[in-house]
């Protein structure tokens, strides 16, 4: 039974409670995993004298940004549609009617409900991520740098792509794409939950794949292969000439003219790492969750619509190039992240198929 069929014959004021009750039943196991993880993290933080509230506020702010982006896109959609149909009536009246229908459909409310769940999970994730260098100090950077050189005939990945992307406008483009990744995470998570057009098995599969990727790739594997990334190579491997010195010099030059978001973030995360700032923020390179999550974007997009899949595949390519060019990741970080995420996506197909059909009592 599709989620849209659950509330179709109910009065408007009863649609949202019925829909949420249906959603809770269909996602009982996944929500149990999420809240168990959040609860255990809360217990560990409390015992350690810490709090995860700053992490919750950090991701709540990101949800607000994603929500504003989504709301703006919906307003543009309503107005552009009204202009196209303006010959059938007043564009203002048509746009107002579209927005009214959108609000009464509870789409935005469902998006915020789903996002609230992800905020709690990501806050707990970030707290645990910050413990990675404490539990397992960075020690793989030199190895991964050698692996990149071994795979690429003695060259580093950034050197291979620099002739193509090493111009300021491309650097800025990759920086913008890379910075947009967090809002896109919430837009996909919440959007798949909010849209009545998304088949339940696809949404369930994506949600499971996302949570398992963050836990297995972003925490378990990241702890096993604790590394900081090329931009921190000089600090992590002192006394060894950095293969990324010229890249960092180039990025500093572009940043001086265009204020790259990635450069600001790198400085902030390092200050958090060395204890200058007591704020949420963690460093981890292998595997790349940016690339892993971008692979899931493309996978679920192809499950919904081939054209959307092409768009998200192009976005995933930008994320891969940006992860290397902006100095965040070694090439092997992205490769391992993508392979691991797609393996989890394939494994989660069985979860989606075995998901019990839910119905409203």
C-alpha angles and dihedrals in degrees: 000000000000118000091239090060091056095069102024097103097036127100112264094249090055098044099082097047090047092047093049092048089052091048093050091053093047092048100037096120095044092046089049090055092048096047093043088055091047092047094049090048090050091051093049092047092049093049089049092050092248134121131220092203093096088054091050090051090048093057094038087060089052090052090053090054091048091047092051090049091050093045092050091050091050092050090051089048092051094047096044091049090049091052091051091049093039093114088069094055146322111329089217092053092046093049091047091050092050092051091046091052090049093052095045091049088066090228094137092044091054090048091054091046091054092043091053089059091050092047091059092046095046092047090056090044093053092049090054092043090058088058094057097089088044094053095035115016116217107277108140102070097095090047094051091047089055091047091054091050091047092052094046103046097263096316128111116240093245090057091054095054098033095091088059104036101023096102122098098246092052091046091052091047092052090045091054092046091049092048092050091059097090095053089046090054090058094040091056095042095046096033094056089050095046100045115087088202095068112095111240096235092055093049092046091049092050094048093050092045091050096050094044091048093054092047100041101031102026097044114013099040093034090057093046091051100031109185137148105213138244096294090063097038095111092053095043097043104034117186093028118103107248116237086208100057094105091047091052090048090052092048091049089055093051091044091055089060103032107022100235114218091216092058092052091048093049091054092046095049092049091051089051090048094053092044101252091122123039094208137116114279137115139195124220130145111175116091104019111232090189089063094038093053092043088055089054090049089057094043095053092040091057088049089058105035133350093223092052088047091056090051094050092044088056088049090051089053090052090050091050093049092043093050088059101034095047090051098245100118147022114238091250089058091062095041093051092044094052095045092048093047093049090048089054090046090054092046091050091059088081090052091053093047093049094046109126115245109248129210135182113251 
